[in-house]
Amino acid sequence: MGTMLLLCALGALLSCPSNAGWAGREFALSFMQNYAPDYDSPRFQLYITAVQANAKVTVQVPPLNFKQEKTLNAGETVTISLPTSVEMYGSQKSPNTVRIEASADVTVTSFSSKLYTADTSVVYPTTEWGTEYFIFTPAGSPYGSFKEFSVTNGKESNKVEIFPLGSISFQGRVYESGSQMLIDLQPYESVQLQSVYELSGTRVASQLPVAVVTGHTCTWRFSKCNHVYEQLLPVSRWGSSFIVPPLTFQDRYDSVFLLASQATRATVQYGNREEVLTLIRGQIMEVRYHNPETLSIQADHGIQVLMLFNGS
């Protein structure tokens, strides 16, 4: 069974008090590289569910001359299959941002699949975007795979600053750890950045709100290569109280990663154990847990919590 990456507050597998909302009327997203270019059976889809009645939904990718319109009843879900050229490759910009507009509130989930490698992510509406993020990239296959993240811009021109914690090659230049990348994004333009080096803790800051997705082309722990990705919440939407129920079919352990944007003290409880963690800005800590334990986390400042199902 393959690996998957989950962000806290993404439904039944992870939950925490949060002021972030899934439902909205305007969305924009990019699809990062899944495994290798031109690999078998690529599928890129959206699952759109109407929260309110008579939701008129438009999905479009103008540079690809793609546009579909649907009208949904409350509770109705539609699957939209997208052109395979929405997928980004390498460290580069892309104009092929997927845009979704609705006349009433809907929720959106994205799906990226190739043969034996697939993942999904909740897509947050533009009202939940922010201007500061911290990246988490899991470990992957040693065979030519990449840690990766993408930044998707909205309807106005924007400037993005990236402070990499691992070497990134982009537009003919190598940006080492500790350097600063400045990227101009046009309306509805996305950029994907990849590296074989650790990128966790990399800070992304923008003048105007953006969407940030993070993951790996081919993560690998207890099962073979599987693409993982998740849209992140900005620092302004982080929470401080989390509950992480275990996956019953995991017979070894899964990993929960805590990431701080400032000096933070977090108390982690699972089973009859309690552990107090002290994190500094941009620091990642891993907690390993397994069935039947439920994980409880309390922090004195907002933190980012992601669960990596390590496969089986």
C-alpha positions, -999 to +999 in steps of 0.1 A: +000+000+000+014+034-011+025+064+009+003+095+014+009+129+030-019+145+051-022+180+065-038+185+099-075+195+095-080+175+063-109+154+075-113+121+093-077+110+093-064+141+110-084+168+128-077+199+148-095+231+158-088+255+129-104+286+114-095+274+079-124+265+056-126+241+027-157+256+011-155+286-012-163+300-046-129+307-061-100+283-063-067+280-083-042+252-082-013+236-099-003+199-104+033+191-094+053+164-111+041+129-103+070+104-105+086+106-139+076+125-171+056+105-196+051+076-171+021+053-177-016+063-174-015+099-161-048+112-147-054+146-132-088+152-118-109+174-096-138+162-073-161+191-068-190+189-043-217+216-039-224+228-004-253+249-015-280+243-041-278+255-077-240+259-077-229+268-112-192+258-115-167+267-142-133+250-145-108+263-169-072+263-180-071+291-206-036+285-221-048+249-229-082+260-242-099+239-216-132+249-201-160+229-185-192+241-168-215+222-145-245+230-123-247+210-091-274+204-065-265+206-028-245+175-019-239+166-055-203+157-066-189+160-101-155+146-114-136+169-138-108+153-159-081+177-168-056+178-197-024+159-188-004+190-198-014+206-165+014+186-149+046+206-142+081+192-148+114+203-133+121+237-116+102+261-138+072+284-142+039+273-158+009+292-171-013+261-169-029+269-135-063+254-131-090+279-122-123+272-105-152+296-100-186+288-085-218+308-080-223+291-046-200+274-021-183+242-032-155+220-019-127+208-042-103+178-039-075+172-064-063+138-076-030+131-093-024+096-106-001+075-127+005+037-127+011+026-091+015+062-078-013+085-068-024+110-041-051+135-033-053+168-016-080+192-003-079+224-023-084+255-003-103+285-017-084+317-024-099+332+008-077+308+028-045+317+011-017+335+029+016+353+025+039+331+046+045+294+045+071+268+057+078+239+035+079+202+045+093+176+020+095+139+030+123+116+022+122+097-011+136+071-034+174+073-040+168+067-077+165+101-094+135+114-075+129+150-062+116+168-032+093+196-046+069+224-039+049+248-060+036+283-055+004+293-074-005+330-079-040+346-080-054+372-103-028+400-098+009+402-105+029+391-074+064+389-060+075+358-041+106+354-018+119+320-011+146+312+014+158+276+006+173+253+031+186+231+003+202+237-030+177+246-058+186+251-095+162+276-112+165+296-145+202+288-149+213+297-114+219+276-083+205+289-051+223+274-021+210+271+015+208+305+031+203+324-001+172+343-013+152+336-044+131+364-059+104+352-083+079+374-102+046+357-109+021+368-135-017+365-128-026+328-125+010+317-130+026+289-110+062+279-103+075+245-093+108+241-075+126+207-071+157+195-054+175+162-044+184+180-011+163+185+020+139+215+016+120+211+049+119+244+068+122+265+036+103+297+040+080+312+013+068+348+016+048+368-009+034+403-013-001+390-021-017+357-010-006+326-028-013+288-027+016+265-018+017+228-024+045+205-011+055+169-016+078+145-034+078+129-069+086+095-054+086+092-016+097+058-002+097+042+033+078+009+039+065+007+003+080+015-030+078+048-049+047+069-045+040+105-053+027+125-023+015+161-022-006+184+000-017+220-001-004+238+030-021+262+053-003+296+057+012+304+091-017+327+098-040+296+097-019+273+119-035+258+150-022+248+185-044+218+194-044+186+174-057+150+175-043+124+152-061+090+151-040+061+138-046+042+106-058+007+116-041-011+088-006+001+096+013-027+114+046-007+119+044+030+124+034+063+107+052+096+111+038+129+123+059+160+117+057+192+137+070+225+122+073+258+140+074+294+128+088+307+161+102+294+193+075+269+204+069+244+232+047+214+222+034+186+244+028+153+226+008+125+243+002+090+229-006+059+249+007+064+284+036+085+272+041+122+272+069+141+255+077+178+256+093+192+224+110+226+221+112+239+185+128+269+170+118+288+138+117+266+108+125+234+127+109+200+119+105+172+145+092+137+137+070+117+161+065+080+152+033+064+163+012+033+155-021+015+161-039+016+185-025+049+198-041+082+192-018+112+192-027+144+211-006+176+205-009+209+224+014+239+215+019+273+230+020+288+195+005+279+162+024+250+145+021+230+112+013+193+116+016+168+088+011+131+089+030+108+065+014+074+061+046+054+055+031+027+034+028-010+042 
